[in-house]
């Protein structure tokens, strides 16, 4: 007998919107880096540390806040972190110097963890035979948020100013907090756990679960490749033509939304297809994207095709990783997700840092080489790390 699903399509849609709207906070800066540099009076390459700081903050929030979802009432935690994001967005909007901007961006990343609370929330309510599909829908919302955030911030930044992007985001977060409070069901934890014990259990999970270690590493490599591209795109476009401002960089986010269409399909495949097969094919798409952009990246068409392949591949790999780790311990999904996503965003921070370094010292060919290297490392990790794949618990 199949376990009935406790989650309605309306609630799945709300969680997808919440994931997309909140994760957008992490990516508003990327098309705006040239404008930010001009406003605060630093070299364009210097502000590449801003997305790195945001991703490191997100990793910290995943480590310190997301595990609370296994110990606290989940709706309250989701709403509280959404309201905290309001304060941090204001800090970014008012930052007078690069140092203050880095600190505010780090804190904004730390509290923008709603997506990684929403995915386990949905997985917990979904029937086992529908879990991959439900996760796919929520993850599709997340990826649309990642990509459209760049489009919106690029357009608003071009015609109003980069600080206005963050001021408008404050309104979005306030409305979202009200909607979540009124709509989400209460979802108490199975049992309260002391915070120190909760964090200590993360170490035990890493030690005891080779599947978690493998997929966390694969996810980190995939997101590193993703971040290599998006951190350097605005610089590359500006070099191709000074007329390519933040609005052009942002439009590539709109193009990349086509890659988000793979999420529901990947979710269904994750319920039926062996994880290594799906994941390996996804990472090959990422590798192909960087090879294509390395050869044709001086044209907007070549970059656009590369973005579609890159976003589709990263999304499918990420979803495959999460669907696999959620089968390990149903009562520990927030902690499993915390370990996975900390590694994922540490990979993203490494990708942003190395992408910025490659751009500054060797230009676009080096950027593509670094991105392709991360994709290849992900494939290697998938098939070489912890090869014994025990059956789900």
C-alpha positions in Angstrom: 0.0 0.0 0.0 1.3 3.4 -1.0 1.6 6.1 1.6 -0.8 9.0 0.7 0.7 12.4 0.0 0.0 15.1 2.6 1.1 18.0 0.4 -1.3 19.7 -2.0 -0.3 21.2 -5.4 -1.0 24.7 -3.9 1.4 24.1 -1.0 4.1 22.7 -3.4 3.7 25.8 -5.4 4.1 28.1 -2.4 7.2 26.3 -1.3 8.6 26.6 -4.8 7.9 30.4 -4.8 9.4 30.7 -1.3 12.6 28.8 -2.4 13.0 31.0 -5.5 12.2 34.3 -3.9 14.6 33.7 -1.0 17.5 32.2 -2.9 17.3 35.2 -5.2 18.9 37.2 -2.4 22.2 35.4 -2.9 22.5 36.3 -6.6 21.3 39.8 -7.1 24.8 41.1 -6.9 26.3 39.1 -9.8 25.0 41.2 -12.8 25.7 44.4 -10.7 29.4 43.9 -9.9 30.6 46.5 -12.4 28.1 49.1 -11.2 28.9 48.3 -7.5 32.6 48.7 -8.2 32.0 52.1 -9.8 29.7 53.3 -7.0 32.1 52.4 -4.1 35.3 53.2 -5.9 37.1 49.9 -6.3 38.4 47.9 -9.3 35.8 45.7 -10.9 37.7 42.5 -10.2 37.9 43.4 -6.5 34.1 43.1 -6.0 34.2 39.5 -7.1 34.6 38.8 -3.4 31.0 39.9 -2.8 29.3 36.8 -4.2 32.1 34.7 -2.5 31.2 36.3 0.9 27.5 35.7 0.2 28.1 32.0 -0.6 30.3 31.5 2.5 27.6 33.1 4.6 25.0 30.8 3.1 27.2 27.8 3.9 27.4 29.1 7.5 23.7 29.4 7.7 23.2 25.9 6.3 25.6 24.6 9.0 24.2 26.5 11.9 20.5 27.1 11.1 19.2 24.4 8.8 19.8 21.5 11.3 17.3 23.3 13.6 14.6 22.0 11.2 15.0 18.6 12.8 14.5 20.0 16.3 12.1 23.0 16.0 8.7 23.6 14.6 9.5 24.1 10.9 6.9 26.8 9.9 8.2 29.1 12.7 11.8 28.6 11.6 11.0 29.3 8.0 9.1 32.5 8.8 11.7 33.7 11.3 14.6 33.3 8.8 12.6 35.1 6.1 12.1 38.1 8.5 15.8 38.1 9.3 16.6 38.4 5.6 14.7 41.7 5.6 17.2 43.2 8.0 20.2 41.9 6.1 18.9 43.2 2.8 18.7 46.6 4.3 22.3 46.3 5.5 23.5 45.5 1.9 21.4 48.4 0.5 23.0 50.9 2.9 26.6 49.5 2.8 29.0 52.5 2.3 32.3 50.5 1.6 33.4 47.2 0.2 34.2 45.9 3.7 30.7 46.7 5.0 29.2 45.2 1.8 31.1 42.0 2.3 30.0 41.7 5.9 26.3 42.5 5.1 26.5 40.0 2.1 27.8 37.3 4.4 25.0 37.8 6.9 22.4 38.0 4.1 23.7 34.6 2.9 23.6 33.2 6.4 19.8 33.9 6.9 18.7 33.2 3.3 18.3 29.4 4.0 14.6 29.1 3.5 15.1 27.0 0.3 16.9 24.4 2.2 14.2 24.3 4.8 11.5 24.2 2.2 12.9 21.2 0.3 12.9 18.9 3.4 9.5 20.3 4.4 8.1 19.2 1.0 9.9 15.9 1.1 8.5 15.1 4.5 4.9 15.6 3.4 5.2 13.9 0.0 4.4 10.2 -0.5 7.6 8.2 -1.2 6.6 7.4 -4.8 6.0 11.2 -5.4 9.0 12.6 -3.5 11.3 13.0 -6.5 8.5 14.8 -8.4 7.7 17.1 -5.5 11.4 17.9 -4.8 11.7 18.6 -8.6 9.0 21.2 -8.5 10.4 23.0 -5.5 13.9 22.8 -6.9 12.5 24.2 -10.2 11.2 27.2 -8.3 14.6 27.6 -6.6 16.5 27.6 -9.9 14.0 30.0 -11.5 14.7 32.3 -8.6 18.5 32.0 -9.0 18.2 32.8 -12.7 15.5 35.4 -12.7 17.1 37.2 -9.8 20.0 38.1 -12.2 17.6 39.3 -14.9 15.6 41.5 -12.5 18.6 42.9 -10.7 20.3 43.6 -14.0 17.4 45.5 -15.4 16.6 47.4 -12.2 20.3 48.1 -11.7 20.6 49.6 -15.2 17.7 52.0 -14.8 17.4 52.7 -11.1 20.6 51.7 -9.3 22.1 48.7 -7.6 20.9 49.7 -4.1 17.3 49.9 -5.3 17.5 46.2 -6.2 17.9 45.3 -2.5 15.3 47.8 -1.3 12.7 46.2 -3.6 13.8 42.7 -2.3 12.8 43.8 1.2 9.2 44.2 0.1 9.3 40.8 -1.5 10.5 39.2 1.8 7.9 40.9 3.9 5.1 39.8 1.7 6.5 36.3 1.6 6.8 36.1 5.4 3.1 37.0 5.8 2.0 34.4 3.2 4.1 31.6 4.7 2.8 32.3 8.2 -0.8 32.1 7.0 -0.5 29.1 4.6 2.1 26.6 5.8 0.9 23.9 8.2 2.6 23.5 11.5 5.2 20.8 11.3 6.7 19.9 14.7 9.9 18.0 14.9 9.8 14.3 15.9 11.7 15.2 19.1 13.5 18.2 20.5 17.3 17.9 20.4 19.9 20.1 22.2 21.6 22.4 19.8 25.1 21.2 20.6 24.0 17.6 20.1 22.4 18.6 16.9 25.6 20.0 15.5 27.7 17.1 16.8 25.4 14.7 15.0 26.4 16.3 11.7 29.9 15.0 12.2 28.6 11.5 12.9 26.5 11.6 9.7 29.5 12.5 7.6 31.5 9.7 9.2 28.8 7.1 8.8 27.2 7.8 5.4 29.5 7.3 2.4 26.5 8.0 0.1 26.2 11.5 1.7 29.9 12.2 1.4 29.9 11.2 -2.3 26.9 13.2 -3.3 27.9 16.2 -1.2 31.3 16.3 -3.1 29.6 15.8 -6.5 27.2 18.7 -5.7 30.0 21.0 -4.5 31.8 20.4 -7.8 28.7 21.1 -9.9 27.9 24.3 -8.1 31.5 25.4 -8.3 31.3 25.2 -12.1 28.0 27.1 -12.0 29.6 29.9 -9.9 32.7 30.1 -12.0 30.5 31.2 -14.9 28.1 33.5 -13.2 30.7 35.4 -11.2 32.7 36.3 -14.3 29.9 36.8 -16.9 29.4 40.5 -16.2 33.2 41.1 -16.6 33.4 39.1 -19.8 30.4 40.9 -21.4 31.8 44.3 -20.4 35.1 43.3 -22.1 33.2 42.2 -25.3 31.4 45.5 -25.4 31.2 48.4 -23.0 27.6 48.7 -24.1 26.8 45.3 -22.5 25.8 46.5 -19.1 24.1 44.9 -16.1 20.8 44.5 -18.1 22.6 42.3 -20.7 24.2 40.1 -18.0 20.8 39.8 -16.4 19.1 38.7 -19.6 21.3 35.6 -19.5 19.5 34.6 -16.4 16.3 34.7 -18.4 17.8 32.5 -21.0 19.0 30.1 -18.4 15.4 29.6 -17.1 15.0 27.2 -20.0 17.4 25.0 -18.0 15.0 25.0 -15.1 12.4 23.2 -17.3 14.5 20.1 -16.8 13.7 20.0 -13.0 10.3 18.3 -13.2 11.6 15.8 -15.8 14.7 15.2 -13.7 12.5 14.7 -10.6 10.5 12.0 -12.4 13.6 10.3 -13.6 15.1 10.4 -10.1 12.2 8.2 -9.0 12.9 5.7 -11.8 16.5 5.9 -13.1 19.7 4.9 -11.3 21.3 7.9 -9.7 24.8 7.6 -11.2 23.4 7.4 -14.7 21.3 10.5 -14.4 23.9 12.4 -12.5 26.7 11.5 -14.8 24.7 12.6 -17.9 24.0 15.9 -16.1 27.6 16.6 -15.3 28.6 15.8 -18.9 26.2 18.6 -20.0 28.1 21.0 -17.7 31.4 19.9 -19.2 30.0 20.3 -22.7 28.7 23.8 -21.8 32.2 25.0 -20.9 33.8 23.5 -23.9 31.2 25.2 -26.1 31.6 28.6 -24.3 35.4 28.3 -24.5 35.2 27.9 -28.3 32.3 30.3 -29.0 32.2 32.6 -26.0 33.0 35.7 -27.9 29.5 35.6 -29.4 26.3 36.1 -27.5 24.7 33.1 -29.2 27.5 30.8 -28.0 27.2 32.1 -24.5 23.4 31.7 -24.6 23.6 28.0 -25.7 26.2 27.4 -23.1 24.0 28.9 -20.3 21.1 26.5 -21.3 23.4 23.5 -21.1 25.1 24.6 -17.9 21.9 25.4 -16.0 20.1 22.2 -17.1 23.1 20.1 -16.1 23.7 21.6 -12.7 20.0 21.5 -11.9 19.6 17.8 -12.9 22.7 16.8 -11.0 21.7 18.8 -7.9 18.2 17.2 -7.8 19.6 13.7 -8.3 21.9 14.3 -5.4 19.2 15.5 -3.1 16.7 12.8 -4.1 19.4 10.2 -3.2 20.4 11.5 0.2 16.8 11.9 1.3 16.4 8.1 1.2 19.0 7.6 3.9 17.2 8.7 7.1 13.7 10.2 6.8 13.8 11.7 10.3 17.2 13.4 9.6 16.4 15.1 6.3 17.3 18.7 7.5 20.6 17.5 8.8 21.4 15.5 5.7 20.5 18.5 3.7 22.6 20.8 5.9 25.7 18.6 5.3 25.0 18.4 1.6 24.3 22.1 1.1 27.2 23.3 3.2 29.5 21.4 0.9 27.5 22.6 -2.1 28.0 26.3 -1.2 31.6 25.9 -0.2 32.0 24.6 -3.7 30.2 27.6 -5.0 32.4 29.9 -3.0 35.5 28.2 -4.3 34.1 28.5 -7.8 33.5 32.2 -7.4 37.0 32.8 -6.0 38.8 30.7 -8.6 36.7 32.1 -11.4 37.5 35.7 -10.4 41.2 34.8 -10.1 41.2 33.1 -13.5 39.5 36.0 -15.1 41.9 38.5 -13.6 45.1 36.6 -14.6 44.2 34.8 -17.8 40.8 35.9 -19.1 37.8 33.9 -20.5 39.7 30.8 -21.7 41.0 30.2 -18.2 37.5 30.7 -16.8 36.1 28.0 -19.1 39.0 25.7 -18.2 38.3 26.1 -14.5 34.6 25.5 -15.0 35.3 22.4 -17.1 37.8 21.2 -14.5 35.2 21.3 -11.8 32.7 19.4 -13.9 35.3 16.7 -14.6 36.1 16.5 -10.9 32.4 16.0 -10.2 32.2 13.1 -12.6 35.3 11.6 -11.1 33.8 11.9 -7.6 30.6 10.3 -8.7 32.2 7.1 -9.8 35.3 7.0 -7.6 34.4 8.2 -4.1 32.6 5.7 -1.8 31.8 3.4 -4.7 29.8 1.0 -2.5 26.2 2.3 -2.6 24.2 0.7 0.1 20.5 0.3 -0.2 18.3 3.1 1.2 17.4 2.9 4.9 
